[in-house]
Amino acid sequence: MNVDELVRDSLREQADAQGPAVPGLADRVLGLRRRRRTRRIASIAAAAAAVVAVAVAVPALESGGTTDVRPADVTPPNRISAHPDQSPPRDLIAAGRTALAAYYATTVVPRSADRAVSTRTYWLLNPTTKKYVKTTKWSWVAVAPGLRTAAVLEQELPVRRIGLLDLVSGEVKRWIPVDHAVGGLAFSRDGRELVATAYDRNPDLRVKSSGSEGWQANMEQSSRTGFYVVDVTSGASSWTGIEAGGGDFAVGNSRQDFAFSRDGSRVWAGTPMQPGYEYYSRQGDPVEPPAGEKYAQWYVDAGLSPDGKRLAGDFAGKKYKTSSWILDPRTGKPLTETHGQQLLAWADDSSLVAWDIGKDGDEFHQRLVLVTPGSEKVVVLSDFRATGDDTLGRWEPVFADR
């Protein structure tokens, strides 16, 4: 039996195994997405194939083994590396141009009776061994295109230096000092610059109000103070102060980080109020979003397709029990509906990595999949995340171009 026959049989079996939609599932997932709007951080701008100057060029990563990859996962043009039996992943997960460069899990650490800090444990991809390595050193990690270098922040945010980490050796090659303490980082699309978001207190602070059982994000006025644009090669940086909260964002998420627009001409962040974003020039003047990004939603991580012709949208749940919209970036109108509960990253111009649920219909029981708008094909990339109180099992992905 050849590969084409294996693919057809695999897809046929997968389609036959699909069960009916669970009543009320779409409403529950939509409710989940509305709740997520108030707590998700701004997505990092899509990375490009260029490698930052401090990194050494590396050949394109090959598709991972064959014994743990389903027949549909061996399509050569997509260069898929899938591990449907792993969650959290131990070995490289990738599809097309994008790779799972890192992932993290959060744990709330109490500091007093009514104050705590949400801390992250990261697993970083070693591009040589193609395995994920656990570390508790960093409160924040942004991975550059090329998967060789990461920008990192130490624990106890905000901090006054940015580290450039070699992902092969695990060593910080250079520290970039800053005068205004920062708490978040994002690379430009070409990997040559960083935008660092400044805060005057820890944006990951958690509080417990009177009568409350759980820890909640601090929803007081934002402590965000502005941003740096940092040249990665030289370490030179320019500071732009933004009035606390920035425009209408006076009360909202305690963390709302800046990122670059797709073309790098602007700096932006999402907001929990309409229109859902704020854009600034590099000098800090409020500006309109660039073409193609007016209808982007900050809590939909995938954003624009590499060719700029499609925009990843919010949950749809109409044609399939879990699905998302693909939008026309010029109008914001739906172009099509695709499998995938939550769209995370574009693998190429016509396929995406997404979270999606299994046949049990549990909206919190998710795994990474590769979906193609207009196609019934769904390629499983990872096993399911844990549910319930298994904090470390609720890992969150960090994607970067390889």
N, C-alpha and C positions, 0 to 999 in steps of 0.2 A: 504494500500500500504506500503510495507516495504522499508527500507533504500536503498537497491540495486535498486529497481524499481524507487525510487525518483532520485537516481543518474543518472540512464540511461535516464530517461525522461528529467532531467535538461540538460544533455550533448547533447541530441538530439535537444532540443529547441535551445540551444546555437549554435550548428552547423548550424541549419536551418536559424538562424538569421544573419549569417555572410554574409556581402556584398562583392562585387568584390573589388579587389585592386584598389586603386586610382592611375592613371597614374603618373609616376615619383616619387612615394612615396619613393621607395628604394633609389633613388639618393639623395632625400632631406635628408633622415635619415642618409645616409652615409656621406653627407656633414656636418650634425650636429655632427656626431661622430668625424670627422676630426677636427672640430672646438673645440670640447670638449677636444681633446688631449692636447691642449695648455693651458687649464685652470683648468682641474680637479686636485685635490690633490691626492697624493699617497694613495691608499686604505690601511686601517688598516688591519694588518695580521689577519687571521681567528682565532677566540677565541675558547677555549676548555671548557669542562664542569667543570674544577676545579675552585673553588672560591678563590679569593685572600685572604691572611691570615687575613687582617683586616676585612673581611666580615664574617657575620654569615651565616652558611649553611641554605638554604631555600628549602622547598619541590618544586618539579617540578610544574610549573604553569599549571593550568588546562585550558582546552579549554573554551573560552569565550562564553557567553549565546547562546541561540538557536533561539531567535526570529529574530535576525538580521543577521543570517548566512544562506547562501543558502544550499539546501540539499546536494550538493557535498562537502560542507565544514565540514561535521561531521564524516569523516573517522577517527576512533579512533587511528590507528597507527601514523598518522601525527600530532595529537594534534593541530588542526588548530583553531585559534581564528581570525575570520574575521569580518570586519565591512564595508561592501560594500557601506554603506550610509554615511561614514564619511571621510572628507578631509578638513583640516588636521584631523588626528585621535584624538579621545578623549579617547578611550578605547583600551586596549591591542590588538595589531596585532602580531601574531606569527604563525609559522608553523614548526613542527618538532623540531629540535634542536635550531633553531634561533628565535629571537624575535626582533621586532622593539624596541630597547632599548631607543631611543631618536630620535628626528628629529629637524631640525633647519631651519630658514629662514634668509636671509641676507638682510641688508639695507645699502646703501651707504650713509655715513654721511659726508658732506663737511666740511673741516677744513680751506680751503682757496679757492681762485679762481681756483687754478689748482691742489689742493691736497684734497684727501678724504680718508676715511677708510671704508672698508667693514666690518660691524659689524653683529654679529649673535645673534638671539634670539632663545633660546632652549626651547623645551618641553621634560622633562625627565620623564621616566616611574617610577612611584612609584610601587614597586613590591608587596606591600600589597594591595593597592586599585586597582591596575591594570589600573590606569588612568595616562594620561600625564599631567605634571604640568609645566606651563610656568615659565621661569626665564630669566632675562636679566643680571645676575651677571657674566656670564662666556663667555669668548671669544672662548674657546675651551673645548670640553668634549669628553673623551674617556671612554666607559663603559666596566667594567671588566666582564668576564664570571661569570655567576651566578646572574647578574642583581642587585646586592646589593651595589656595590661600583663604583664610577666614579672618574677618575682623571680629575681635572679641572684647568684651567688657568683663572686668572682675566682679566678684560678688559685692554685696553691700552698695547698691546703687543709691544715688548717682555717683559716678567716678570721674576722675580728672585725667585719665589717659586711655588711649585706644591701642589695643595690641593687634599686630599683624601676625597671625599664627600660620606656620607651615603645617599643612595637614598630613604630610608624610612623616615628618619627624616628631610632630606634636609640640614643637618648640616655638615660642614667640621670637620672631626675628627682629622686630623693631617695635618700640613704643612711641606713640604720637601723643604728646601732652596737649591738654586743652585747659583754658582758663575757666570756662563755664562747665560745670559738671554735667555729664551726659548719661542717658539711660537707654538709648536705642540707636541702631545703626541700619543702614541700607546701602547697597552698592548701586551705582549707576548701571545702565544697561551694558555699557562697554567695559565695566569693571575698573575704570581709571579713577573714579571718584567715590567718595562716601558722603552720605548725608547723615550727620549725627544729631539726634534730638536731645536738647538740654532740658533738664528738670531741676527744680530746687529742692525736691524731696523725692523719695523713692516712689516711682510710678506703680510699683507692684505691691504697695501697702494694702493690707486688708484690715477691715474693721468689723467689730461685732457690736451691733446696736442693742439697746436694752430690750430684752425679751426675745432676741434672735438666737437661733441655735447654730447657724452656720456663719462662716466668714464671707464678707461681701467686699467688692471693690470700693475703694474710697471715692465717693461720688461728690465730694466737695469741689470747689473751684479748682480747675486744673493747675498743677504746679509746673506746667511746661513753660519754658522761658524763651525758646528760640531754637536755632539750628546752626550747625557748622557745615560748610562744604569743604571737604578735605581732599587734597590731591594725594593719591596713594603713593606715587613715586617719590615725591619730595617731602611729603608730610606737611606741606604748607596748608593753611586753612583760613577761611574767611568766616566771620561771625555775623549772624543776623539775629537781632533780638525781636521777638514777637510778644506783644502784650499778653500777659498771662491769660490763657484760655484761647487767644487768637480769635478776634471777630466775635461771632455769635457763640463760640464754643466756650461758654463761661462755666457751665456745669455739664458734665458728661463722664466719659470714661476717664479713669485716672491715668491710663496709658493711651495715648493717641499719637503714634510716631509719624514723623515725616518720611517721605520717600521721594525719589525723582520721578518726574513725568517720563513718559516713554522716550521723548527726544532729548531729555536732560535739560531743557530750557527752563523748567519750573520745578518748584518743590511743592508737594501737596500732602495733605493728610485727610482722612475721613472724619466726619463728624456725625453724631447721632441725630442731628437736626437737618432739615432740608436746606440745601439740595443734597446733603450727604457728603460734601467734600469742601475743602478750602484750598485754593491754589495761591502761591506767592511767587513773585519773581525772586531771583537770587539775592536781590537787595531788600526783600521783605515787603514789597508792595503787593497788595491783593490784585490778582489778575484772573482772567477767564481761563478755563481749562483748554488745553490744545485740542485740535481736531481729533476726533475719534475717542476722546476720553470724557466727554461731557456726560455720557450715560453709564460710565463705569461705576460699579458699586464697591465701596472699599472693603466690604466683608466677603466679596467673591474674589478669591486669590488669583484666579487664572488671568483675568483681565483680557487685554487684546491678544489676538492671535499673532504669530510672528510676522505675517504679511499685512497685518493691520486691517483685514477685511471682515473679521468676525470678533464679537465681543462676548465673553462668557457672562451669562446672566444668573439670576436667582433661581430658586426652586420653582419647578413648574407642576409636576405631579399630575398631568392630565393624560397623556398617551400611555405612560408607564406608571407603576405604583410609586417609583421614585425617579424623577427626571429633572432636568434643568433647561432653561432657555438658552439658546444661542441668538444673540441680538445683532442687528445692523448697527454698527457704531456711529453711523451718520444720523440715524433717526431714533435709535433706542427701541425700535420695533422688533418683535421676534422674527427670526428667519426660520428657525426650526427648533425642535425639542429633542433632547438627547438623553440617553441613559446617564445616570449619575446624580446622586443626592446633593453633592457639593463639588463644584469644579475647582480644581487646585492649580493646575499648570498645563500649558500647551506642550504636547510632545512634538507636534509639527503643525502645519497650517490647517490640518483637518482632523486632528485627534487630540484628546485631552486625558490627563490623569485626574481621577475624581475619587471621592469617597462614595461608596454605595453600600446598600444593605443586602442581606441574604434572604433566603426564602422564608425565614422565620418572621419577617416583617418588622423586626425590632429596629426603630429609627436610631438607636444608639449603638447597634451592633454593626459596625462598619469595617470595610476593608478597602484597600486601594485597588482600583481597576483602571483599565485603559478603555476609553469609549470613543466612538466615531460618530458624529452627528450624521443622520441619514442612514445609519447602518444598525443592524441588530447585534453586531459583533461586540461582545464585552470580554476583555481579556483580564483575568484575575492576576494581580501583581503581588498581593500580600495576603496573609491570613487576617482574621477579624481582630479588631481592637477589643480589649476587655470592656466590660460594662460594670455598672454599679460603683462600688467603693474602691476598686483596684486602681488607685491613682497612677502608679507607674505604668500600668497597662493602657492608660488613655494617652498614648503618645501622639504628638503633633508633628507633621512633616515640615521640613525646610527644603525647598527645591532650588536648584541652580542649573544653568546650562553647562553641559560638559564639553 
